Amino acid sequence: MAFFDSEIVQDEAKRLFGDYQQLMQLGSEYGKFDREGKKLYIERMEDVMERYRVFMKRFELSEDFQAKLTVEQLRTQLGQFGLTPDLMFAQMNQTLERMKQQLDQQG
C-alpha cells in the first residue's frame, strides 16, 4: 500500500492541518486572550508541533517514493529560506518558549 493511500495517514493529515489552520486563525487574536487563553493556545501549538514532527518522521522513515518526494520538496522549500526541517521545528519551539516567558513575566 502506498503511503498516501493509508486511511490512517489521510486522517492524521486532515486532523493535523485542520488543527494547525484553526490555531493560525486564532493566533491573530492572541493579544486579546487572557492569561489562561494564552497558556491554552501555547499548549495547543506545542501539541500540534509535536504531532507534525511525528508525522514528518513517518515520511522520512517510509520507503514509499511519494513520501520521500514530499520530504525532499519540503527540504527544498525550506532551503529557499535557509532552513532545514529540524531548524524549522527548533525555531517554532523557541518562539513558543518566548511566549511562555512573556506570560511568566506578566505574572
N, C-alpha and C positions, 0 to 999 in steps of 0.2 A: 504494500500500500504506500502510495506517495505521501510525503509529509503533510502536504496541504489537504489531502483527501481525508485525513483523520478528523472525525467529529470532535474529538477532544481538543485538537489543535484549533479547529474552527471556532468552537465555543469559547475557548480561553481567549483567542484573539478578539472576538466580538466583545466579550466582557471587559477585557483589558483596555482596549481602545475606547470603548464606550465610557468606562470609568475615568480614563485619562481626559477625554474631551469634557466630561462633566466638571472635573476638577479644574480644568483650564478656564472654563466659563465662570465657575465660582471664584477662581483666583482673581478675576478682575474686580471683585468686591472685597478682597481680603482686608483692605484698610478699614472697612466699615464693620468687620467682625469684632465681637467682644473677645476677651481673653480666651474663654473656653472654645469659642468658634475657631479662633486661630489655632489653638492646640489640636483640635479635631482635624482641621484642614491639613496641618503638618503631618499628623499621624496617617491620614488617608493617603497623602502624597508619598510618604515613606513606604506604605503598603503597596501602592501601585508601582513604585520604582523597583521594589524587590520582586514583584510579580513579573515586571518587564525584564529584569535581569535574568530570572529563571527562564522565561520564555526565549530570550535571546540565546541562552546557553543551550537550550534544546536545539535551536537552529544550528549552532556551531558544532554540536556533537552528532547531528544527523548525517547520514551518508547520502541522503536524498539530494539530487542535483539542484532542484529548485530551492531547497533550504540553503544550500551552500551559495547559490547565486544571490539569494536575498541577503545573506551576511556580507558578501562581497560588495553588493550595491550599497548597503548601509555604510560599510567602511569607506567606500569611495565618496559618498555624500558627506560623511563626517570629515573625511580628509580634506575636503574643499574648505573647511573651516579650521583646519589644523587640529582636528580632534580624532580620537580613536573611541571605540565603544567604552572601554574602561575609563578613559579620561572624561567622557560624557557623564558616566554614572558618578564618578568622583566629584565632578563639578556640581551635579544635581544634589549630591549629598552635602557638599559644602554649603550650598545655598540653603538647604533645609536646616543645617546646623546653625547658620547665621540667624535664620528666622527664629529658631528656638532661643538663641542667646538674646535676641532683641526682646522676646517675650519675658525672659527671666529678668532682664534689666528693667522692664516696665513694672515688674513686681506684681 
